[in-house]
Amino acid sequence: MEASVFLQESIEFWTFRDPAASWVLLASVLLGGIAGAVGCITFLQKRSLIGDALAHSALPGVTTGFILFSSRDPLFVYIGAILSCLLAAFCIVSMKAKTKIKDDSALAIVLSVFFAIGVFQLTIIQKNPLAAQAGIENLLFGKAAAMTKDDIKVLAGVSFLVFSFLVIFYQKIKILIFDSAYFQARGLGRMSIFGISLGENFFQKLLWLLIVVTIITGLQLAGVVLVAAMVLTPAAASRFWSNSLLRMFYVSALFGSISGALGAYISYLSPAMPTGPWMVVVASFIFFISAVFAPRHGYLSRILGRIRLKTQTREENILRTLFKIGEEEPEECPSIAWSQVARIRDLQMSRLKKSMSELAKQGFLFLDGEECRLSPTGLARAVQLTRFHRLWELYLTQEIKAPADHVHEDAEEVEHVITSEIESSILESLKDIESDPHGRPIPEKLEIED
Amino acid sequence: MGLELSDNTWLFLIASLVGISCSQVGCFLVLRRLSMLGDAISHTVLLGIVLAFLITSSLSPVFMIPGAIIAGLATAFLSGAISRAGLISGDAGIGIVFTCFFALGIILLSYFAGDTHIDLDCVLYGELLFSPMDTIEWRGEDIGPRAFWSLLLVVILNSLFIFIGFRSLKFSAFDPIVARTQGVKVKLWHYLLMAAVSITTVVNIESVGAILVVAMLAVPANIALLLSKRLLDMLVLSSLLGVASAIGGITLSERADSSPSASVAIFAGLILLLVIFLKKFFSRAGLAAD
């Protein structure tokens, strides 16, 4: 495609000049948004593949509706699909609750058997297995590009319902996801209208209905696999960006909408390209970027964190070694040869050199040729580390009754991660804090003078 | 030595082999909580065959099946890598990978193969009903359907695999951590199992279609899980249940004049329902131990 044509079509698309394309864009954004938001719930409940399972389970509802009423009316199709998905959800939940069968197996069983029932009925309807598969293909691939105005109206209504439900019941959803036992015990699932009780677990049923309606709406527009992806991938990607449910909802809905918008855009630029699959590919790309590059939770950031901890451990070990050597000499901070530190800590000279100059830069050490000396801040840090180390050893021997010759290795690890909160709770539980299990004194904290 | 059997007999034999071969790997998938992998692979084979077609420009199963098996393996490995990286639990990794692969498959199909007509139904997604008609010859004689012989080969390979690796597979299925301390190469056996799953799933899909395969991987193994307490019992029982579903399902499809693969899957589902109810009934009556 030429650059000018590309630019012109892009401008046309994003300024909504082409009404048909704008409808597709709106629908894809809405669908991505609600699927992303609802997906957070199923993702955190560890039912990630529920979209896949329920989308397959809609088929027998559609075919049964057709057999009973001989009608292709969209309303019948919609209601039939919802009923059969609810039945599928009921089967999944009760199989898990009442038998040894695990969640993943329950999904696979319900998915395949329900879908098979649908195919069974289809072949009876059409008396021709090949024609039956053609019918299934529509369900598999969806029809995002051929959306009608009615489809958009339904989608807009469903989006409004879904978002208001999430806003109104945010607190309940949060408790149900993170502490379902508490939710049960407090009877938070009980609801009533005009004083008429609607039953013990009504809220959970309502939530299932919400999930099912979202999936069926998406299914009609976009097909089985796309729905499965849109209720899963954006939610999984958003997990890398947040630790709070509210933020996950926002981020996931945003990712879903972006995927929808870009999917619609790509298929507008190149009409041979299907919208739905491009939505999935964009969402997968967002997931990949999130999983690798997201700050704090991303793969790279966690690897960097591990390297940082290792470097920090090495540096702190050097400080402590210097302190321990000095402890046995009369002078407070004597000059100590590098080679001695290297020998005690079993470090390579090149690594030691790097850590030494880093420590000197931070003001913990004074370097003098092949010798080094703790600075006052360095001494204070070393005292603190030694204190943590010996307190932990003492804690293990007194509270856990670990033998004194087994506690050193553990303290070597823990000294680098103890905080002052942990220190004070250790102090509370210890009786006698004169000396550590090896008879060495536990140093008092040093105040640093400027 | 021409094998003269009726199409109906072949249908029973093929469906039984589907039941047995799927049960053999299905039991391990169920125990490792990877039941949805069958469904995932049945979708990702699309990417495999499209890529194989784009590379070789041929629609022969000689290229399609290896392509599909590689795509299946890639699904298993990638989803495992995602769940090992943390934050994302096992099922989610499977879902993310297979939907992405499937979408890529469709995009490639509509972009490159738009004018060369790849009919998915004909190329890789087989149908049990037609499997007896696709026969092969050996030394100039008709020896019966290709699906029968390829599935028989899969069953033999799977049996050998389980026979050789029984202890390692058992250990890693029930307690991978203890297995590692006992010197079992858990990772190696996991990958070998994934290879067996991919091969079994792809050959089955090629012979009889995806719906039946997903069902046969999950349903008989779970019925066997409810009824047995030892892995060997579970494997044998599950295979028998696979055969029973095949016989019952094909009979059902003849009566109802409907798709045999769907009928076999439904029949397996009915057996499961029956077993769950009978178990509840007997345990309420106090006749069963658990």
Interface residues (C-beta under 8 A of the other chain):
Chain A: F43 K46 R47 S48 L49 G51 D52 M95 K98 T99 K100 I101 K102 D103 D104 S105 L107 A108 I109 L111 S112 V113 F115 A116 I117 V119 F120 Q121 L122 T123 I124 K127 P129 L130 A132 Q133 E137 F141 V225 L226 A228 A229 L232 T233 A236 R239 F240 A272 M273 P274 G276 P277 W278 M279 V280 V281 S284 F287 A291 H297 Y299 R302
Chain B: V30 R33 L34 S35 M36 G38 D39 H43 I82 A85 G86 L87 I88 S89 G90 D91 A92 I94 G95 I96 F98 T99 C100 F102 A103 L104 I106 I107 S110 Y111 G114 L120 D121 Y125 E127 L129 I211 L212 V214 A215 L217 A218 V219 A221 N222 L225 L226 A256 D257 S258 S259 S261 A262 S263 A265 I266 A268 G269 L272 I276 K279 K280
